[in-house]
Amino acid sequence: MTRWCARAPGSAASSSACSTTRFANSSAAGSASSATARSAARGPRGDRIRDGGARREPTGWRSSAGRVDLDELLTAVDVLSLHCPLAPATQGMIGADQLSRMKRDAVLINTARGALVDPTALADALRGGRLGGAAIDVLSQEPPVDGNPLLAGDIPNLIVTPHIAWAAREARQRCIDEMAANVADFRRGGRRGRVV
């Protein structure tokens, strides 16, 4: 399998920034920098990795210099994993047109923001067999509301899980420990954890 890592140009905080990843283990590419992805020409299983990125312009999505164009990426991916902020430039970036360009056996993973994907278009693509599957832990409105097209019971090959990775016992304990350390430092007159 070829793995594609499409990274946003410039800062990850850019409002037009979006990265998409083609491979089975999204956590590795989601945290990999563009330089790391470029230097890792072959993954652990011999998978090919290409670095790419896209930005939305008035005429559509455009690739950044030396990166894969979103339209090219969509036609080539086996697994598309979104890692994007929700911004006007990224809202609805995966709709019926984009889903129709993907392979019929491709899988879409969205653990970023629900509104990046048009829920009706995704439900229709899955029902129509135009997409191999999808796994999401985010919806366009949370908490979910009745009538969300992705919560219908007749959609094949769709996994919807809660967006609560932070809720693991260890993660909650780290939050409590950090808060306690910040309070103790503040009481001593320190500057730990201060933004301003």
PyMOL commands that set and color helices and strands:
alter all, ss='L'
color gray80, all
select helices_A, chain A and resi 26-31+34-39+70-76+96-101+114-116+119-127+149-151+165-167+169-187
alter helices_A, ss='H'
color red, helices_A
select strands_A, chain A and resi 2-6+19-22+48-52+54-57+60-63+79-83+107-110+133-136+158-160
alter strands_A, ss='S'
color yellow, strands_A
deselect
rebuild
show_as cartoon
